[in-house]
Amino acid sequence: MAVAKKEKKLYRLKDPKTQYAEGSFSLVGDQEKELPANPSKELLARIRSGFIVEVK
């Protein structure tokens, strides 16, 4: 029986003219990345505010 792969979510900046960096995680321009295993409160706040959005 095949095991379904867990689809990994990618995130990007809402405005590619901006940038975000914190510790070892950074986003610049049109870059798309997975979140770190334990995202910081600040990073989660940026997602909630819409500064960083999930790639659909």
C-alpha positions in Angstrom: 0.0 0.0 0.0 1.3 3.4 -0.9 1.8 6.0 1.8 0.5 9.5 0.9 3.2 12.1 1.1 2.5 15.1 3.4 2.3 18.1 1.1 4.7 20.8 2.3 3.3 24.3 2.4 5.3 27.1 0.9 5.2 30.7 2.0 6.3 34.0 0.2 6.1 37.7 0.8 2.9 39.4 -0.1 4.9 42.3 -1.6 8.0 41.1 -3.4 9.6 44.5 -3.0 10.0 43.8 0.7 12.1 41.4 2.7 12.0 39.5 6.0 14.9 38.0 7.9 15.0 36.5 11.4 17.7 34.1 12.6 18.3 31.4 9.9 14.9 32.1 8.1 14.7 34.8 5.4 12.5 35.7 2.5 13.5 38.2 -0.3 11.5 39.2 -3.4 9.7 36.3 -5.1 11.4 33.6 -3.0 9.2 30.7 -1.7 10.1 28.7 1.3 8.8 26.2 3.9 8.5 27.4 7.4 11.2 26.3 9.9 10.2 23.3 12.2 9.5 25.7 15.1 8.5 29.1 13.7 9.0 32.1 16.1 6.1 34.1 17.4 7.3 37.0 15.3 7.2 34.9 12.1 3.7 33.6 12.9 2.5 37.2 13.6 3.8 38.2 10.2 1.8 35.4 8.6 -1.4 36.3 10.6 -1.0 40.0 9.5 -0.7 39.1 5.8 2.9 40.3 5.4 3.8 36.6 4.6 1.3 34.5 2.7 0.9 30.8 1.8 1.6 29.9 -1.8 -1.6 28.5 -3.4 
